[in-house]
Amino acid sequence: MIPYSMPDRTAVWVGDRLAALHGEMRSRRSCRSFSDRPVSRDTIEGLIAVANTAPSGANRQPWQFVAIDDPELKRRIREGAEEEERKSYGGRMPQEWLDALEPIGTDAGKAFLEVAPWLIVIFRVDWAMIDGVKYKNYYPIESVGIASGMFLMACHQVGLATLTHTPSPMRFLRDILGRGENEKPFLLIPVGYPADDCTVPDLPKKDASQVLQWNR
Ligand SMILES: Cc1cc2nc3c(=O)[nH]c(=O)nc-3n(C[C@H](O)[C@H](O)[C@H](O)COP(=O)(O)O)c2cc1C
């Protein structure tokens, strides 16, 4: 065991910091039109270091982040994503789902996957072999979800845009990237700067009072 404490924050500081943080995070949006402006490897490594601080079941850290800037790999990933998305939009998704997506304005075209400087594929690791022994990971879905959220937040905090993308089924990502059977593609996240003419849908967000219940 090692000592642990939090810095002493005054109530005023907490209120100001929360207001600032809310303001910053309210401006995060999913981006579907990227510029090709480069982002350094050091930046990507730093972002993943932040995500890697996430809590996880039994501290197993059941995730792998695969960072891709190779144009040929990006082309193959776009091809794989568009193939799945054409099937999804062309009949695999029920009408109710298509109706829910209508205000967002998405379709099967995913050109941004070749334009964004980086594609980050987050894999959920369900088990690991260590010295010939198979170790199960605990709560891998919850754990990788938290790490992914921290990654998105870190990107936004350093001024980088992201899209949380799930061109499902995503098995093609494991095949293209040659990952093991114990790893399941969790999210495909393009990272970069928005294109100069990028627009996003004007979507409402629930007020905190609609999602917060006190003592019941
Ligand atoms: C688990 C998850 C999967 C998503 N999958 C896709 C996707 O495949 N394609 C897409 O364009 N957006 C996808 N999104 C983004 C949502 O459409 C977006 O978060 C939502 O419309 C709210 O917009 P905002 O992120 O700009 O606030 C996904 C988001 C989440 C959390």
The ligand as an SDF file (V2000), in Angstrom:
LIG
                    3D

 31 33  0  0  0  0  0  0  0  0999 V2000
  -21.0030    3.7370  -29.0820 C   0  0  0  0  0  0  0  0  0  0  0  0
  -21.1470    4.7840  -30.1560 C   0  0  0  0  0  0  0  0  0  0  0  0
  -21.1610    4.3940  -31.4800 C   0  0  0  0  0  0  0  0  0  0  0  0
  -21.2390    5.3640  -32.4930 C   0  0  0  0  0  0  0  0  0  0  0  0
  -21.1690    4.9660  -33.7960 N   0  0  0  0  0  0  0  0  0  0  0  0
  -21.1630    5.9000  -34.7680 C   0  0  0  0  0  0  0  0  0  0  0  0
  -20.9520    5.5220  -36.1220 C   0  0  0  0  0  0  0  0  0  0  0  0
  -20.7250    4.3490  -36.4320 O   0  0  0  0  0  0  0  0  0  0  0  0
  -20.9510    6.4840  -37.0810 N   0  0  0  0  0  0  0  0  0  0  0  0
  -21.1370    7.8100  -36.7620 C   0  0  0  0  0  0  0  0  0  0  0  0
  -21.1140    8.6380  -37.6760 O   0  0  0  0  0  0  0  0  0  0  0  0
  -21.3180    8.2050  -35.4730 N   0  0  0  0  0  0  0  0  0  0  0  0
  -21.3230    7.2860  -34.4790 C   0  0  0  0  0  0  0  0  0  0  0  0
  -21.4360    7.6770  -33.1700 N   0  0  0  0  0  0  0  0  0  0  0  0
  -21.5090    9.1090  -32.8410 C   0  0  0  0  0  0  0  0  0  0  0  0
  -22.9100    9.5350  -32.4450 C   0  0  0  0  0  0  0  0  0  0  0  0
  -23.7360    9.6140  -33.5830 O   0  0  0  0  0  0  0  0  0  0  0  0
  -22.8020   10.9050  -31.7540 C   0  0  0  0  0  0  0  0  0  0  0  0
  -22.0420   10.7660  -30.5730 O   0  0  0  0  0  0  0  0  0  0  0  0
  -24.1740   11.4590  -31.3940 C   0  0  0  0  0  0  0  0  0  0  0  0
  -24.9060   11.7440  -32.5530 O   0  0  0  0  0  0  0  0  0  0  0  0
  -24.0580   12.7430  -30.5530 C   0  0  0  0  0  0  0  0  0  0  0  0
  -23.3250   13.7090  -31.2640 O   0  0  0  0  0  0  0  0  0  0  0  0
  -22.0170   14.3810  -30.6330 P   0  0  0  0  0  0  0  0  0  0  0  0
  -21.0100   13.2870  -30.4050 O   0  0  0  0  0  0  0  0  0  0  0  0
  -21.5670   15.3710  -31.6790 O   0  0  0  0  0  0  0  0  0  0  0  0
  -22.4050   15.0150  -29.3480 O   0  0  0  0  0  0  0  0  0  0  0  0
  -21.3740    6.7280  -32.1460 C   0  0  0  0  0  0  0  0  0  0  0  0
  -21.3550    7.1080  -30.8040 C   0  0  0  0  0  0  0  0  0  0  0  0
  -21.2350    6.1480  -29.8190 C   0  0  0  0  0  0  0  0  0  0  0  0
  -21.1710    6.5890  -28.3750 C   0  0  0  0  0  0  0  0  0  0  0  0
  1  2  1  0
  2  3  1  0
  2 30  2  0
  3  4  2  0
  4  5  1  0
  4 28  1  0
  5  6  2  0
  6  7  1  0
  6 13  1  0
  7  8  2  0
  7  9  1  0
  9 10  1  0
 10 11  2  0
 10 12  1  0
 12 13  2  0
 13 14  1  0
 14 15  1  0
 14 28  1  0
 15 16  1  0
 16 17  1  0
 16 18  1  0
 18 19  1  0
 18 20  1  0
 20 21  1  0
 20 22  1  0
 22 23  1  0
 23 24  1  0
 24 25  2  0
 24 26  1  0
 24 27  1  0
 28 29  2  0
 29 30  1  0
 30 31  1  0
M  END
$$$$
